[in-house]
Amino acid sequence: MITDLEDRRVFLENTMKMLGLGLCAPVISAILSSCEYYLENPYTSSGNFVEIDINASTRLKNFVGWGDFHNFQNMNYGVPLIIMRLKKDPDPDTEPGDLTKYFVCFSSLCTHASCYGPDNITKPSPSFPAISCNCHGSKFDPYDGGKVLLGPAEKPLQSYPTQYDPKTKILKIFY
């Protein structure tokens, strides 16, 4: 037979569980929405940039279609970037061209579940030209602005504008 004391104890236990859940829900919601801010708000450049000497990276210097990870403390929240060469260097005397089309730069933070970096993201290569997230299988197209090729990700990778000077071999990445 259940006594009033046992009924009161069960009532208090259930009330405390519900109160705890009610207090935790806003905190969890705030944490998740802060991650969403990074993933959903479009990139706007502050006018700042970092420079990379392409001669210092064998892959970027010599090979079209290869990607490489680079980390800069002041940009992309410390998450490594993937930089990829799309074209060979132009002949500056005969091919002035658009110097923003030789390299692309993307955040390595997957837009699905926020996996990032060399442990989770596979950089592109000529034999496999997509950027792949090994956490859940999303694939992104570096030749088309980081657009999703295969889900579960629904949004493209964050991209950063680049400008390349073939004479000095310096790549600027704007953030």
Phi and psi in degrees as a GROMACS rama.xvg file:
@    title "Ramachandran Plot"
@    xaxis  label "Phi"
@    yaxis  label "Psi"
@TYPE xy
-83.7857  130.248  ILE-2
-93.5651  168.511  THR-3
-61.6166  -34.9393  ASP-4
-64.2724  -42.834  LEU-5
-67.1215  -40.1632  GLU-6
-61.1382  -41.4058  ASP-7
-66.1257  -41.3155  ARG-8
-62.9986  -45.7788  ARG-9
-62.6423  -43.2423  VAL-10
-60.2475  -45.858  PHE-11
-65.9664  -39.4999  LEU-12
-62.4515  -46.4828  GLU-13
-65.1463  -38.9436  ASN-14
-64.4056  -42.0741  THR-15
-66.2217  -38.7798  MET-16
-61.8442  -45.9029  LYS-17
-66.2124  -38.7594  MET-18
-65.0187  -43.2375  LEU-19
-62.4463  -43.9679  GLY-20
-62.9133  -41.3518  LEU-21
-64.4374  -33.9824  GLY-22
-78.2332  -31.7719  LEU-23
-78.2307  -30.8309  CYS-24
-57.0974  -46.8565  ALA-25
-64.5745  -35.2999  PRO-26
-66.0491  -46.2387  VAL-27
-62.9101  -41.9207  ILE-28
-61.6086  -41.9149  SER-29
-64.5957  -40.4765  ALA-30
-63.7747  -46.8703  ILE-31
-66.58  -37.7075  LEU-32
-71.2565  -27.5549  SER-33
-68.0479  -35.1487  SER-34
-68.0314  -37.9123  CYS-35
-64.1567  -34.3607  GLU-36
-56.7909  -46.4778  TYR-37
-63.3831  -39.5742  TYR-38
-80.1117  -26.4024  LEU-39
-102.443  -21.2916  GLU-40
-87.2334  131.089  ASN-41
-65.4765  151.177  PRO-42
-70.9783  134.952  TYR-43
-130.611  127.163  THR-44
-72.8161  140.875  SER-45
-89.8859  -3.14644  SER-46
92.2902  -10.0413  GLY-47
-79.231  159.288  ASN-48
-152.114  160.232  PHE-49
-117.134  155.386  VAL-50
-118.333  142.947  GLU-51
-126.137  131.427  ILE-52
-83.0609  110.406  ASP-53
-61.741  -27.8265  ILE-54
-61.7834  -21.7606  ASN-55
-79.8097  -11.001  ALA-56
-120.151  109.689  SER-57
-56.6212  -43.5111  THR-58
-63.4174  -46.6176  ARG-59
-71.7857  -31.1503  LEU-60
-71.1857  -42.1973  LYS-61
-111.058  -19.1764  ASN-62
-123.305  121.399  PHE-63
-76.4695  136.913  VAL-64
92.8651  -4.8204  GLY-65
-95.7216  143.659  TRP-66
-110.66  158.933  GLY-67
-144.952  146.606  ASP-68
-87.0925  138.419  PHE-69
-140.192  141.957  HIS-70
-120.252  131.07  ASN-71
-128.289  126.011  PHE-72
-61.358  -36.1557  GLN-73
-86.4765  -0.916443  ASN-74
-135.006  153.884  MET-75
59.6469  32.7112  ASN-76
57.4672  25.756  TYR-77
81.066  -1.2118  GLY-78
-76.4061  134.05  VAL-79
-58.8082  149.81  PRO-80
-101.384  153.096  LEU-81
-107.96  120.882  ILE-82
-111.761  135.07  ILE-83
-135.363  136.2  MET-84
-85.4795  128.498  ARG-85
-99.2311  -29.2296  LEU-86
-139.83  159.103  LYS-87
-70.32  160.252  LYS-88
-60.4518  140.756  ASP-89
-78.9911  162.836  PRO-90
-82.8568  110.592  ASP-91
-58.7842  -23.4602  PRO-92
-81.453  -29.4733  ASP-93
-113.357  -19.7003  THR-94
-127.986  74.5492  GLU-95
-62.3805  -49.0283  PRO-96
49.2281  -173.595  GLY-97
-91.4304  109.592  ASP-98
-79.3564  5.28766  LEU-99
-93.1636  -1.33259  THR-100
-106.811  11.069  LYS-101
-93.1722  -27.5176  TYR-102
-135.602  151.739  PHE-103
-124.839  156.63  VAL-104
-139.76  129.778  CYS-105
-132.172  153.273  PHE-106
-69.525  145.181  SER-107
-89.8771  10.7547  SER-108
-83.8553  112.842  LEU-109
-64.6088  137.876  CYS-110
-81.0014  -0.279209  THR-111
-89.3085  -62.6848  HIS-112
-129.082  19.0204  ALA-113
62.553  26.3208  SER-114
-71.4284  147.431  CYS-115
-155.842  168.592  TYR-116
81.1656  175.759  GLY-117
-58.3129  -26.4838  PRO-118
-73.7965  -24.9079  ASP-119
-118.888  -21.3578  ASN-120
-113.444  131.79  ILE-121
-96.7028  122.153  THR-122
-77.0961  157.606  LYS-123
-71.5282  156.293  PRO-124
-145.951  164.971  SER-125
-58.7949  -32.6156  PRO-126
-79.9591  -22.686  SER-127
-140.952  88.4001  PHE-128
-77.9161  4.93282  PRO-129
-94.8885  155.604  ALA-130
-90.605  125.454  ILE-131
-119.077  140.873  SER-132
-100.02  120.416  CYS-133
-79.9517  -9.75435  ASN-134
-67.598  -50.7764  CYS-135
-133.811  5.3119  HIS-136
92.7596  7.28716  GLY-137
-65.3184  146.966  SER-138
-131.665  141.58  LYS-139
-127.686  147.28  PHE-140
-97.9438  107.803  ASP-141
-70.6039  -18.2237  PRO-142
-83.8779  -8.92744  TYR-143
-132.077  50.2617  ASP-144
69.5822  20.3211  GLY-145
76.8533  19.2741  GLY-146
-64.0089  153.128  LYS-147
-72.1652  126.388  VAL-148
-96.2507  -34.953  LEU-149
-148.147  130.024  LEU-150
-76.2746  179.45  GLY-151
-85.5188  -9.36063  PRO-152
-59.2486  145.027  ALA-153
-114.664  -13.97  GLU-154
-118.483  149.111  LYS-155
-69.0489  163.224  PRO-156
-66.1845  149.313  LEU-157
-65.1396  127.122  GLN-158
-110.533  155.417  SER-159
-125.043  134.125  TYR-160
-63.7938  145.053  PRO-161
-127.781  157.576  THR-162
-144.58  128.617  GLN-163
-117.965  135.642  TYR-164
-109.924  104.626  ASP-165
-66.9149  -21.0047  PRO-166
-72.9112  -44.0084  LYS-167
-94.6175  -12.0918  THR-168
62.9589  32.9262  LYS-169
-106.166  129.379  ILE-170
-106.783  126.846  LEU-171
-100.252  134.289  LYS-172
-117.456  119.988  ILE-173
-92.9936  139.093  PHE-174
